[in-house]
Amino acid sequence: MLDVRLVTTSLAMLIALVSVALAEPAKDQARPAAEAASEARPIRVILPAPWQPATVRADAQSTK
């Protein structure tokens, strides 16, 4: 009885591992050359911190 359970469990694990390996995208493939530069590197926007007032520049320019 123990052998049947062991073989069944091993077979189920093997099937699960193979299905996961086949479902993952291939990481070793080269990226297409037609990809634009904007898609290759994300655009980063620097936003002010929530505790910084947004009118700092306007105040500094009006006092000159």
C-alpha positions in Angstrom: 0.0 0.0 0.0 2.8 2.4 0.9 4.5 1.8 -2.5 1.3 2.7 -4.4 0.9 5.9 -2.5 4.6 6.8 -3.0 4.4 6.1 -6.8 1.2 8.1 -7.1 2.6 11.0 -5.1 5.8 11.0 -7.1 4.0 10.9 -10.4 1.7 13.7 -9.4 4.7 15.9 -8.3 6.4 15.1 -11.6 3.4 16.1 -13.6 2.9 19.3 -11.6 6.6 20.3 -12.0 6.6 19.7 -15.7 3.4 21.7 -16.2 4.8 24.6 -14.2 8.1 24.5 -16.2 6.2 24.5 -19.5 3.9 27.4 -18.4 6.7 29.8 -17.4 7.9 32.1 -20.2 11.4 31.4 -21.4 13.8 33.9 -19.7 16.8 33.1 -21.9 15.3 34.3 -25.1 16.6 37.5 -26.7 14.3 40.5 -26.8 13.1 41.6 -30.2 15.2 44.2 -31.9 12.2 46.2 -33.0 11.4 47.2 -29.4 11.4 51.0 -28.9 13.7 52.7 -26.4 10.7 54.0 -24.4 9.5 50.4 -23.9 12.9 49.2 -22.8 13.4 51.7 -20.0 10.5 52.9 -17.9 9.9 56.6 -17.4 10.5 57.7 -13.8 8.7 60.8 -12.5 9.9 62.4 -9.3 6.9 63.7 -7.4 7.2 65.9 -4.3 6.8 64.3 -0.9 3.3 64.6 0.6 4.6 66.8 3.4 6.2 69.3 1.1 3.9 72.2 0.0 3.4 72.5 -3.8 3.7 76.3 -3.8 7.3 76.5 -2.6 8.6 77.7 -6.0 5.8 80.2 -6.5 6.6 81.7 -3.0 10.3 81.9 -3.7 9.8 83.7 -7.0 7.2 86.2 -5.6 9.6 87.4 -2.8 12.3 88.4 -5.3 
